[in-house]
Amino acid sequence: MAADLPPINMTDALAELAAVIESRLPERGGDPEASYVARLLLKGPDAFLKKIGEEATEVVMAAKDADNDGDKSKIVSEVADLWFHCMIALAHYGLSPQLVLTELQRRAGTSGFEEKALRKARERERGGTVRPEK
């Protein structure tokens, strides 16, 4: 499926979307009457964090449906919604998608088990609480 798609520069695509989302920030004049993003941002973290939770659940449901001969394209649609709402959260907190890409690049080639152990060790060094293993 992915092989049939034209090449796209993911960094540019995310940066362009991030710029639009950032332009909707209340301090940049985002109009909640004209923009869904501005409305979510004006409502504050509870609103967009709730949407992230809803969209994550919809990704899970779409994947479960695909496992039962459902439409796999719904997974793509729901992940797009999830990423979009996560980008709203990033903008609210003054963070950029580039930071996420940099973090993913940093993790490339590292075992997920190693990465998790490193995060726990760093948290212990900072004196924070480490969440129990699931």
Secondary structure, DSSP 8 states (H G I E B T S, - for coil): -GGGS----HHHHHHHHHHHHHHTSGGGT--TTT-HHHHHHHH-HHHHHHHHHHHHHHHHHHHHHHHTT--THHHHHHHHHHHHHHHHHHHHTT--HHHHHHHHHHHTTS-HHHHHHHHHHHHHHTT-------
